[in-house]
Amino acid sequence: MKILGVTACPTGVAHTYMSAEALEKEAKARGYEVKVETQGSIGIENEITEEDLKGADVVILTKDIAIKNKERFQGIPTVNVAITDLIKKTSALLDKIEEHLKKNK
């Protein structure tokens, strides 16, 4: 599975990076390809490119503040999640995504 993510929190500091790390760690542990863009206080880092979009199975977006440039994800299944859930419930979130994608293949 190929997962893309974009994380951002209201202050753009700790939770932005904690959620990105949690998603990367869990996805890699499951053997998935993953790339997470952060939109923090210092701007956009690890920006998702057109090349990254090719073959993506799902995009996970945090919903605590508006994500910049999210129109680029049109046509890819998208999950909006609270940033604290992405940090604390990463495994359960990926379980649900896996289940949903299997049902809708």
N, C-alpha and C positions, 0 to 999 in steps of 0.2 A: 504494500500500500504506500502511496505517496501522499504525505500530509504537508500542507502549508499552514502557517499560522501567522497572525499579527496580534501583538499584545501592546496594550497601552493602558495606563491608569491615570486618574486625575492629576496626580503630582508628577508622574512621569519618571519616577525613580525606582524604588525597591520592587514594588509589585510587578512592574513592567518586566523586569529582568528575572524575577523569581518565577513568574508564570512561563516565560520563554524557556527557562532552564528545566522546569518540571515537564513541559511538553516534549522538549528534545530528549530528555533522559528516558521517559516512558516509551516514546515512539521508537527510539533506538534499541531499547531493551526488547522490544517486540520484533525487531528486525525491519522496521519501516524506514523508508526514506523520509526525511523531515527537514524543513527549513522554516525558521521562525524569524520574522521581521519584527523589530521593536520600534515603537514610536514613543520615545521617551523625551525627557527634558532636554537632551542634547540633539534631538531630531531623529530622523529615520536612520536606523542602522540595519545592516544585513538585508537590504531591500530586495524584495521578491521581484525577479525579472520576468520578461516575456518567456524566456527559456524555462524558468522554474515552473511556470504555469502549465507547460505541456505535460500531459499525463497525470496531472494532480487528481487524486480521488476525492479529496475534501479540503476545505479551508476552514480553519477554526479562528474566529475573531472574538476578542474580548469586547464586551458591550458596555463597559463602565463609562467610556467617553467615545466620541465619534472617531472612527478609523478613517484616516486619509486615504484617498484613492481606492476605495473598495469597489468601485465600478469595474475594475480590472478583473474581478473574480466572477463576472457574469458567466453563467453556463457551468460553473463548478458547484457541486453541493456545498452549502455553507452552514456552519454551526456557529451561533452566537452564544457566548457563555460569560458568566460573571468571572471576573479575574480571580477572585478568591476560590471559586469552584475549580478553575483550571489549575490552581496551585495545590489545593487540598484533595481534589477528587479526579485527578488526571486519569488514573486507571479505569475508574467507573465510566468516565466520559468516553475514553477510547473503546471500552467494551460496547457502549451504546452505539457509537459510530460504526463499529465493525458489524454489529447486528443489523443496523439499518441498511448499510451498504450491501450486505449479503441478501437481504430481502428484496432489494430494489435492483438487482443485477439483471 
